Amino acid sequence: MTESPIVIQNVYVMLAYAFRTINSDRTESIGQEDFEHLHDLLAEILLRGINRQVKRGLYRAFVGVSEELPTVRGQIDMAQTLTRSARTRGRIVCNFDEYLSDIPHNQALKAVIVLLIKHGNVKAERKRSLRRVLPYLEEVTYVSPSSIRWRDLDIHRANASYRLLLGVCELVTRGLIPTKDAGNSKLESWFSEETMSSLYERFLREYFAFHHPELSPAAPFVSWDFDKASASGAHQLPTMKTDLVLQKGVRTLIIDAKYYSNSMQLYRFGGKSTVHSGNLYQILSYVKNLDVEASGDVSGLLIYAQTTADIQPELDVVIQGNRIGALSLNLNTPWKELRDQLERIPEWLDG
């Protein structure tokens, strides 16, 4: 059974925003295609990106090499030279740097291509295309996908074109897939909601950074508004890190992105559905500690990814002078409609 192409296209748009490639000319062309499975989409992104990268040249870096040579190159490793002298007469062990493509960034690309070929739900034609890419990575060592340390793969100006490629590779290894359950499309990860939650947060943050820089989108820390004169053990207070903060004049909106399989909780007394109490306490705490002057100019909004449940978050109340709300974004809808939903969020800054 195949998944909704609308959902998969939205995943690509979310990826493009999250990894800051939305202004690329490939966004529109890929977004218009129909893909039967998310692995097909991810494979296509890798195919186009790697082919483009091969034309401009794979990213290379200096790698430390130790090798036995007939002449000196770099620095002589005297200890190793003496140790091996009995069996390698006339040769010298040298340590030197070499400019190579066999670096972790390209190793990650190769590992995920092999993973998609062997285990991905990818059309046979795309698998053949993936195999045709492998010869360009012949000098790159194959490593196990589970051994890749994603946080160590730094992205900077020289390799910025790898940002989306490595982001996609990480999602593949984490097992991000859409599934179809009881006729309703939804996004799930194989292991947990953590991967999709992280993508959802980054998508929201980068969407507003790209389209609404005038709202100064940021994700700052909120400081606790406590009495410092009488405080003890204040270092034990938990950190308050926002997902997104928008500002317009004197008004501030704190946004917390939530991606759950169940966006509402069932209240055990009375059986009614309510907003998750922990989420509500969290956003209220952020708002109250930022609005130190109790002006009421700070609001808080929980934005959930819409589920297939009958009841969705639609909260809009004023608590002790501050506007607090919760709503859901329907990711299973054409991008234009999803964008319209996003564009209504800044209205919360109008009071």
C-alpha positions as CSV (number, residue, x, y, z in Angstrom):
1,M,0.0,0.0,0.0
2,T,1.4,3.4,-1.0
3,E,1.3,6.6,1.0
4,S,-0.2,9.9,0.1
5,P,2.1,11.8,-2.3
6,I,0.9,15.1,-0.6
7,V,2.4,14.0,2.7
8,I,5.6,13.0,1.1
9,Q,5.9,16.2,-0.8
10,N,5.4,18.1,2.4
11,V,8.2,16.1,4.0
12,Y,10.5,17.3,1.2
13,V,9.4,20.9,1.8
14,M,10.0,20.5,5.5
15,L,13.5,19.1,4.8
16,A,14.2,22.0,2.4
17,Y,13.4,24.5,5.1
18,A,15.0,22.6,7.9
19,F,18.3,22.3,6.1
20,R,18.2,25.8,4.5
21,T,17.9,24.8,0.9
22,I,14.5,26.2,0.2
23,N,15.9,28.8,-2.2
24,S,17.4,26.1,-4.4
25,D,15.9,25.6,-7.8
26,R,15.5,21.9,-7.2
27,T,12.9,22.4,-4.5
28,E,10.0,23.1,-6.9
29,S,10.9,20.3,-9.3
30,I,11.1,17.6,-6.7
31,G,8.1,18.9,-4.8
32,Q,6.0,18.4,-7.9
33,E,6.8,14.7,-8.4
34,D,4.8,11.8,-6.9
35,F,6.6,9.4,-4.7
36,E,5.2,6.1,-3.6
37,H,7.4,5.9,-0.5
38,L,9.5,8.4,1.5
39,H,12.6,6.3,0.7
40,D,12.0,7.0,-2.9
41,L,12.0,10.8,-2.2
42,L,15.1,10.6,-0.1
43,A,16.9,8.5,-2.7
44,E,16.0,11.1,-5.4
45,I,17.3,13.9,-3.2
46,L,20.6,12.1,-2.8
47,L,20.8,11.2,-6.5
48,R,20.4,14.8,-7.6
49,G,22.6,16.2,-4.9
50,I,25.5,13.7,-5.3
51,N,25.4,14.0,-9.1
52,R,25.6,17.8,-8.8
53,Q,28.4,17.4,-6.2
54,V,30.4,15.1,-8.5
55,K,30.3,17.7,-11.3
56,R,31.8,20.3,-9.0
57,G,34.0,17.9,-7.2
58,L,33.5,15.9,-4.0
59,Y,34.4,17.7,-0.8
60,R,38.0,16.9,0.2
61,A,40.0,17.6,3.4
62,F,43.5,17.0,4.6
63,V,43.8,13.6,6.3
64,G,46.8,12.4,8.3
65,V,48.5,9.4,6.6
66,S,51.3,7.1,7.9
67,E,53.0,5.1,5.1
68,E,56.3,3.3,4.4
69,L,58.1,5.2,1.6
70,P,61.5,4.9,-0.2
71,T,62.1,8.6,0.3
72,V,61.2,11.2,2.9
73,R,57.8,12.8,2.8
74,G,56.5,15.0,5.6
75,Q,57.9,13.9,9.0
76,I,59.8,10.7,9.7
77,D,58.3,8.4,12.3
78,M,61.6,7.3,13.8
79,A,60.1,4.8,16.2
80,Q,58.1,3.0,13.5
81,T,61.0,3.1,11.1
82,L,63.3,1.4,13.5
83,T,60.7,-1.1,14.4
84,R,60.1,-2.2,10.8
85,S,63.7,-1.8,9.5
86,A,64.4,-5.5,9.7
87,R,61.7,-6.4,7.3
88,T,61.5,-3.3,5.2
89,R,65.1,-2.4,4.4
90,G,65.7,1.0,2.9
91,R,62.2,2.2,3.5
92,I,61.1,5.0,5.9
93,V,57.8,5.4,7.8
94,C,56.6,8.9,7.2
95,N,53.6,10.9,8.6
96,F,52.1,13.5,6.2
97,D,48.8,15.1,5.3
98,E,47.1,14.2,2.1
99,Y,44.1,16.0,0.4
100,L,41.6,13.2,0.1
101,S,37.9,12.6,-0.6
102,D,37.9,9.6,1.8
103,I,36.5,11.7,4.7
104,P,33.5,11.1,7.1
105,H,31.2,13.3,5.0
106,N,31.6,11.2,1.9
107,Q,31.7,8.0,3.9
108,A,28.3,8.8,5.2
109,L,27.0,9.4,1.7
110,K,28.3,6.0,0.6
111,A,27.0,4.1,3.6
112,V,23.5,5.5,3.1
113,I,23.4,4.8,-0.6
114,V,24.3,1.2,0.1
115,L,21.7,1.1,2.9
116,L,19.0,2.3,0.5
117,I,20.0,-0.2,-2.2
118,K,19.9,-3.1,0.2
119,H,17.1,-2.2,2.5
120,G,15.2,0.8,1.2
121,N,11.7,0.8,-0.2
122,V,13.0,2.3,-3.4
123,K,11.9,1.7,-7.0
124,A,14.1,-0.6,-9.0
125,E,14.9,2.2,-11.5
126,R,16.2,4.5,-8.7
127,K,18.2,1.6,-7.1
128,R,19.9,1.2,-10.5
129,S,20.7,4.9,-10.5
130,L,22.0,4.7,-6.9
131,R,24.4,1.9,-8.0
132,R,25.6,4.0,-10.9
133,V,26.7,6.7,-8.3
134,L,28.9,4.3,-6.3
135,P,31.8,4.3,-8.8
136,Y,32.3,8.0,-8.1
137,L,32.8,7.1,-4.4
138,E,35.2,4.2,-5.2
139,E,38.0,5.9,-3.2
140,V,35.8,6.4,-0.2
141,T,35.9,3.8,2.5
142,Y,32.6,2.0,3.3
143,V,31.6,2.3,6.9
144,S,28.7,0.9,8.8
145,P,25.8,3.5,9.0
146,S,25.5,2.8,12.7
147,S,29.1,4.0,13.3
148,I,28.6,7.4,11.8
149,R,28.9,10.3,14.3
150,W,26.6,12.8,12.8
151,R,27.4,15.6,15.2
152,D,31.0,15.5,14.2
153,L,30.2,16.2,10.5
154,D,30.7,19.9,10.6
155,I,29.1,22.1,7.9
156,H,30.7,25.4,6.8
157,R,31.1,27.6,3.8
158,A,33.3,25.2,1.9
159,N,30.9,22.3,2.2
160,A,27.5,24.0,2.6
161,S,26.1,22.0,-0.3
162,Y,26.4,18.9,1.9
163,R,23.9,20.3,4.5
164,L,20.7,18.7,3.0
165,L,22.5,15.6,1.8
166,L,23.8,14.7,5.2
167,G,20.5,15.7,6.8
168,V,18.8,13.2,4.5
169,C,21.4,10.6,5.2
170,E,20.8,10.9,9.0
171,L,17.1,10.6,8.6
172,V,17.5,7.5,6.5
173,T,19.7,5.8,9.1
174,R,17.2,6.8,11.8
175,G,14.4,5.1,9.8
176,L,12.1,8.0,9.1
177,I,9.1,6.7,7.1
178,P,5.5,7.6,6.4
179,T,2.9,4.8,6.9
180,K,-0.7,4.5,6.1
181,D,-3.0,3.3,8.9
182,A,-6.7,2.7,8.6
183,G,-6.9,4.9,5.5
184,N,-5.2,8.0,7.1
185,S,-1.7,9.1,6.2
186,K,0.6,10.0,9.0
187,L,4.3,10.3,9.6
188,E,6.1,8.0,12.0
189,S,9.7,7.0,12.7
190,W,10.7,3.4,13.1
191,F,12.2,3.9,16.5
192,S,10.7,7.0,18.2
193,E,9.0,10.4,17.6
194,E,12.3,12.1,18.4
195,T,13.5,12.3,14.8
196,M,10.3,13.7,13.4
197,S,10.0,16.1,16.3
198,S,13.4,17.5,15.7
199,L,12.6,18.0,12.0
200,Y,9.3,19.6,12.8
201,E,10.9,22.1,15.2
202,R,13.6,23.0,12.7
203,F,11.1,23.4,9.9
204,L,8.9,25.8,11.9
205,R,12.0,27.8,12.9
206,E,13.5,28.1,9.4
207,Y,10.1,28.8,7.8
208,F,9.7,32.0,9.8
209,A,13.4,32.8,9.5
210,F,13.1,32.7,5.7
211,H,9.7,34.4,5.2
212,H,9.4,36.7,8.2
213,P,12.8,38.1,9.2
214,E,11.0,41.2,10.3
215,L,9.6,39.2,13.2
216,S,13.2,38.5,14.4
217,P,12.7,34.7,14.6
218,A,15.0,33.1,17.2
219,A,15.2,30.3,19.7
220,P,16.6,32.1,22.9
221,F,16.8,30.9,26.4
222,V,14.4,32.3,29.0
223,S,15.9,33.3,32.3
224,W,14.1,32.4,35.6
225,D,12.6,35.5,37.2
226,F,13.5,34.6,40.8
227,D,14.5,36.7,43.8
228,K,18.3,36.6,43.6
229,A,18.8,38.2,47.0
230,S,17.2,35.2,48.9
231,A,18.0,32.5,46.3
232,S,19.8,29.2,47.2
233,G,20.7,26.5,44.8
234,A,19.5,28.5,41.8
235,H,21.9,26.6,39.6
236,Q,19.6,23.6,39.9
237,L,16.8,25.3,38.1
238,P,16.2,23.6,34.7
239,T,17.1,25.4,31.5
240,M,14.2,27.0,29.6
241,K,15.1,26.8,25.9
242,T,12.5,28.0,23.5
243,D,11.8,26.4,20.1
244,L,10.8,29.7,18.4
245,V,10.2,33.3,19.5
246,L,8.6,35.9,17.2
247,Q,8.5,39.7,18.0
248,K,6.5,42.6,16.6
249,G,6.9,45.9,18.3
250,V,6.5,45.4,22.1
251,R,4.7,42.1,21.6
252,T,6.4,38.7,21.9
253,L,5.1,35.2,20.9
254,I,6.8,32.1,22.4
255,I,6.1,29.1,20.3
256,D,6.7,25.5,21.4
257,A,6.5,22.8,18.6
258,K,5.1,19.5,19.6
259,Y,5.1,16.3,17.5
260,Y,3.2,13.5,19.2
261,S,1.3,10.5,18.1
262,N,-1.4,11.8,20.5
263,S,-1.7,15.5,20.6
264,M,-4.3,15.4,23.4
265,Q,-4.5,13.7,26.7
266,L,-7.5,11.9,28.2
267,Y,-8.4,13.4,31.6
268,R,-9.0,10.4,33.9
269,F,-11.8,12.2,35.8
270,G,-14.6,12.7,33.4
271,G,-13.0,11.3,30.4
272,K,-12.5,14.6,28.5
273,S,-9.7,15.3,26.2
274,T,-7.3,18.1,27.3
275,V,-4.1,19.7,26.2
276,H,-1.1,17.9,27.7
277,S,-0.7,19.4,31.2
278,G,3.1,19.3,31.1
279,N,3.1,21.2,27.8
280,L,0.7,23.8,29.1
281,Y,2.7,24.3,32.3
282,Q,5.9,24.6,30.3
283,I,4.7,27.3,27.9
284,L,3.0,29.2,30.8
285,S,6.3,29.1,32.7
286,Y,8.2,30.5,29.7
287,V,5.7,33.3,29.2
288,K,5.5,34.3,32.9
289,N,9.3,34.4,33.3
290,L,9.8,36.4,30.2
291,D,7.0,38.9,31.0
292,V,8.8,40.1,34.1
293,E,6.9,43.4,34.1
294,A,3.5,41.6,33.9
295,S,2.6,43.7,30.9
296,G,0.6,41.0,29.1
297,D,2.7,41.6,25.9
298,V,4.1,38.1,26.0
299,S,2.0,35.2,24.6
300,G,2.5,31.5,24.3
301,L,1.5,29.1,21.6
302,L,1.7,25.3,21.5
303,I,1.8,24.1,17.8
304,Y,1.1,20.4,17.5
305,A,1.3,18.3,14.3
306,Q,-2.2,17.3,13.6
307,T,-3.1,13.6,14.2
308,T,-6.0,11.5,13.1
309,A,-7.8,11.9,16.4
310,D,-11.4,13.3,16.4
311,I,-10.4,16.1,18.8
312,Q,-7.5,18.5,18.0
313,P,-6.0,21.2,20.1
314,E,-7.8,24.5,19.7
315,L,-7.1,26.4,22.9
316,D,-7.1,30.2,23.2
317,V,-7.4,31.7,26.7
318,V,-6.0,34.5,28.8
319,I,-4.3,33.3,32.0
320,Q,-3.3,35.9,34.5
321,G,-3.1,38.5,31.8
322,N,-1.2,36.5,29.2
323,R,-2.7,34.9,26.1
324,I,-2.0,31.2,26.0
325,G,-3.0,28.9,23.1
326,A,-2.7,25.5,21.4
327,L,-3.4,24.6,17.8
328,S,-2.6,21.9,15.3
329,L,-1.0,22.0,11.8
330,N,-2.4,19.7,9.2
331,L,0.7,18.2,7.5
332,N,-1.5,15.9,5.4
333,T,-2.7,18.7,3.1
334,P,-1.5,20.4,-0.1
335,W,1.5,22.7,0.6
336,K,-0.4,25.8,-0.3
337,E,-3.0,25.1,2.5
338,L,-0.3,24.2,5.0
339,R,1.5,27.5,4.2
340,D,-1.8,29.4,4.8
341,Q,-2.0,27.8,8.2
342,L,1.6,28.9,8.9
343,E,0.8,32.5,7.8
344,R,-2.0,32.8,10.3
345,I,0.3,32.2,13.2
346,P,1.8,35.7,13.3
347,E,-1.7,37.0,13.9
348,W,-1.1,36.1,17.5
349,L,1.2,39.1,17.7
350,D,-1.7,41.4,16.9
351,G,-3.3,40.8,20.3
